């Protein structure tokens, strides 16, 4: 599926309180968010007309803004309604939804305390991030860049500036023939991939890194809940990359990735198997449920 450039499409976006024609949704080139990465965003997926865990995404967007020292001037109810309105305006029942909030153009200085806060929301069709056969497993490299310690960056905000590291790492991985890259943290421990959380099956149990310097993803939490419902033992801990040698299954979890198997990380090979398949099928079933049923399933 070939997508048009994002500045050359028909449709509707929500911008600062109103639906506007896609091509008319603009910001000034001297906006603070563009120059200093003073922006936060969300990535959301809609399935069968419902945005999966919409309120959780909206609340994280608001909290990310507060971590970045600004308040988004719309309530969670208003943001939820705007996301649904964009989906409907673009005649979508399945697709990707992207809210983003940023500092405006009133002042272009490092602090920019006098800037206004803007909010835009787009939605568009987006197929499976790693292809339709997610059980086949993707090949991953190992990233050069590392996730920073929490004392050096707002690591628990979904802030645009933090994605420079992932963007560089994914670009390099693709240039080397991989689909993605595993990222380590500043200690040399496993963190995540460029845009998804990662899980390992070791000795029959499910292991995943503690999210102390990266996002505790909404899909990550959903998968953990599903695993526990399946009586799987889930262990959140610090994971050394040397442990890949005794890992049997690996999979990713994220809004874009959904649940995707991994068959290779650098020199290590894995065989997607029962645990990955079970959680993939359960997640694919979960996203088609009503918001009320989803809330009960992940409680």
Steps between C-alpha positions, in 0.01 A plus 500: 500500500656828385416807706498854366737758648345640815487855360318389183179332609130561518314457826461670836717572801404642837701814582460710813132425548364458146503258211685660209575379146814284502698730270417809711637363831826691535738644760761770467856399415621688810288298741685412818398134475682465168826657618524377858293178495252644750230263381327187627291255303314170499470213254163328509328231295132472419343159446141455380422862583646506853834656590678244716536623860431856391469650849833347605667660199334834564599501866859417407500788251384741771754362748779523243420868452519558873838326517609741225370786717189592305129435534300402194197736500243228428351247738536124459134480395553767235812329365326161488209656311737672259682171425170330423385796290815483285452128447139555392580802280752292304256208463728265691410207721853352503808717495760698686428808711769757586434778754790743550535804727775760466621843597418774250682785330457793739856466626800317357733457794605199702247550782211651297285557809273731302398253233148373441429126494349349187338163436447322171358155425528304176378157393579286198497139380807311612558129436694272730836662578709189432278329243196279530680180605616617840559142619772453240728723705713798408877537488650760733842653540660654806486878538807716545310764696382439856208614708610772743473481880189658654712777656588634154170505311121490558499128423145435618347756264413406143699801387605557140863575588552154646419341165811635331693207651249244375472662159876488446513140621216382276645676196834326552330164558306529176817600312655176628204290385319466833144596585588660835766516771523398864607790718699482821486752783787707641603204719528263206181315596215420260249785476262470203499536122483829311125533560372193686548306820664159489429164667714187533408141577769351724459158666130507410423830676440847357766760579495870413722795601393732781390828334720727709643702209237451228123491466291239677299449184123467496528194274772367732265520798221338296723206407611452861134488606422244229800288597390493863148400393663207321677401824836597354770614737605858415831625638588868469870544565831630372612283207857466380542459122717192565176323601389492136702180466252317725186665364261287295235752389501878457217732406424872490197684636395849396224698333671484161657155542194355678642158600774397255733202523878537469710227341841665513691761702854537371666157522217347707221292343157429649198288405161668547292248690207438733534794739543756223214351299266488800559862596482618140163331450368623834609856424347489152174387664522761775526800266171407336309513828300796627681758714314365805609142429858613441504682833382188681754278322802713589392599851 
